[in-house]
Structures are given as structure tokens and as C-alpha cells.
């Protein structure tokens, strides 16, 4: 039986707000543009990104859709990620540098290889 995450409610929303902020920056959208596309005020977007305003599941879905992400990518991890063997990690690093993979591609490879 898995133990529940040690992340409390405040930490959960802090991580979520940070991921929403980072996603907006990566998308190249302003807070005003996000607000207009989702149907919020700019002040709401600011408050969400600062963790002062909580998002419901519908807004979370709208953010994920806007940023072309799965909802799970915006949420904190549900448990500790599995560790890759050091030999496999060295193989990932070698191939990442050999094939000039982006850090995002390397992280996706790591995630893929740690799935059950």
C-alpha cells in the first residue's frame, strides 16, 4: 500500500501556482492574454500565479488546454519518483549529449523509463 504524499494543501497550491506561472512564461503569453483566453481578470491570473487564489478543476483544465499540457503536468507529483539505476542514468546522459537532446526531452525519457 502506498503512503499518501507529504505535501499539504498550502504546498500543493504553491507548487501548482509556480507551474502555472512557468507554463505561462514558456508559452510567451502575458497575464492579460491568459486572462482573456480563459475568461478571467488579469488580477485573478496574478493572484493564481502568486498562490493567493485557488483554481477549481475546470480552470485547471482550461489552463492545461491553453498551455497544451496534460493536467497532471501542472500538478505536484503524487509520490516520490522512482530512481533509475546509475548505469541507466549514465546511458541517458551519454545519449543526451551525443544526440543534442533538450533538457525537456531528457526529462521525458527519464519519466518514461520510470513508469511501471
C-alpha positions as CSV (number, residue, x, y, z in Angstrom):
1,X,0.0,0.0,0.0
2,X,1.4,3.4,-1.0
3,X,1.7,6.1,1.6
4,X,0.0,9.4,1.0
5,X,2.1,12.3,-0.2
6,X,3.7,14.5,2.5
7,X,2.6,17.6,0.5
8,X,0.0,19.6,2.5
9,X,-2.7,21.8,0.9
10,X,-0.7,25.0,1.0
11,X,2.3,23.3,-0.5
12,X,0.1,21.8,-3.2
13,X,-1.3,25.2,-4.3
14,X,2.2,26.8,-4.1
15,X,3.6,24.2,-6.5
16,X,0.6,24.4,-8.7
17,X,0.8,28.2,-8.9
18,X,4.5,28.0,-9.7
19,X,3.9,25.5,-12.5
20,X,1.1,27.8,-13.9
21,X,3.5,30.8,-13.8
22,X,6.3,28.8,-15.5
23,X,3.9,27.5,-18.2
24,X,2.7,31.0,-19.0
25,X,6.2,32.2,-19.4
26,X,7.1,29.3,-21.6
27,X,4.0,29.9,-23.7
28,X,5.1,33.6,-24.3
29,X,1.7,34.8,-23.2
30,X,1.1,37.8,-21.0
31,X,-1.1,37.7,-17.9
32,X,-3.7,39.8,-19.8
33,X,-3.7,37.4,-22.8
34,X,-4.2,34.4,-20.5
35,X,-7.0,36.2,-18.7
36,X,-8.8,37.0,-21.9
37,X,-8.4,33.5,-23.3
38,X,-9.6,31.8,-20.1
39,X,-12.3,34.3,-19.1
40,X,-10.6,35.7,-16.0
41,X,-9.4,39.1,-15.0
42,X,-5.7,39.9,-15.1
43,X,-5.9,40.3,-11.3
44,X,-7.2,36.7,-11.0
45,X,-4.3,35.4,-13.1
46,X,-1.8,37.3,-11.0
47,X,-3.4,36.0,-7.8
48,X,-3.5,32.4,-9.1
49,X,0.2,32.6,-10.1
50,X,1.1,34.0,-6.7
51,X,-0.9,31.3,-4.9
52,X,-3.4,33.8,-3.4
53,X,-6.3,32.4,-5.4
54,X,-7.2,28.7,-5.8
55,X,-8.2,27.2,-9.0
56,X,-11.1,24.7,-9.5
57,X,-10.8,21.7,-11.7
58,X,-12.5,23.5,-14.6
59,X,-9.9,26.3,-14.5
60,X,-7.1,23.8,-14.2
61,X,-8.4,22.1,-17.3
62,X,-8.6,25.5,-19.1
63,X,-5.0,26.3,-18.2
64,X,-3.8,22.9,-19.3
65,X,-5.6,23.3,-22.6
66,X,-4.2,26.8,-23.1
67,X,-0.6,25.7,-22.4
68,X,-1.0,22.4,-24.4
69,X,-0.3,20.3,-21.3
70,X,-1.9,17.5,-19.5
71,X,-3.5,18.4,-16.2
72,X,-1.1,16.0,-14.5
73,X,1.9,18.1,-15.7
74,X,0.6,21.1,-13.8
75,X,0.1,19.2,-10.5
76,X,2.7,18.3,-7.9
77,X,3.9,14.7,-8.0
78,X,1.7,12.2,-6.2
79,X,4.6,10.2,-4.8
80,X,8.3,10.1,-4.9
81,X,9.6,9.3,-8.4
82,X,11.4,6.1,-8.9
83,X,15.1,6.3,-9.3
84,X,16.9,5.0,-12.3
85,X,19.9,2.9,-11.9
86,X,23.2,4.8,-12.1
87,X,24.2,2.8,-15.2
88,X,21.0,3.7,-16.9
89,X,21.3,7.4,-15.9
90,X,24.8,7.4,-17.4
91,X,23.4,6.0,-20.6
92,X,20.7,8.6,-20.7
93,X,23.3,11.4,-20.2
94,X,25.6,10.0,-22.9
95,X,22.8,9.8,-25.5
96,X,21.5,13.2,-24.5
97,X,24.8,14.8,-25.2
98,X,25.6,12.7,-28.3
99,X,22.2,13.5,-29.9
100,X,22.0,17.0,-28.5
101,X,18.7,16.4,-26.7
102,X,16.9,19.2,-24.9
103,X,16.6,19.1,-21.2
104,X,12.8,18.6,-21.7
105,X,13.4,15.6,-23.9
106,X,15.8,14.1,-21.3
107,X,13.2,14.6,-18.6
108,X,10.5,12.9,-20.7
109,X,12.9,10.0,-21.3
110,X,13.5,9.7,-17.6
111,X,9.8,9.8,-16.8
112,X,9.1,7.2,-19.5
113,X,11.7,4.8,-18.1
114,X,10.5,5.1,-14.5
115,X,6.9,4.2,-15.3
116,X,5.6,0.8,-14.0
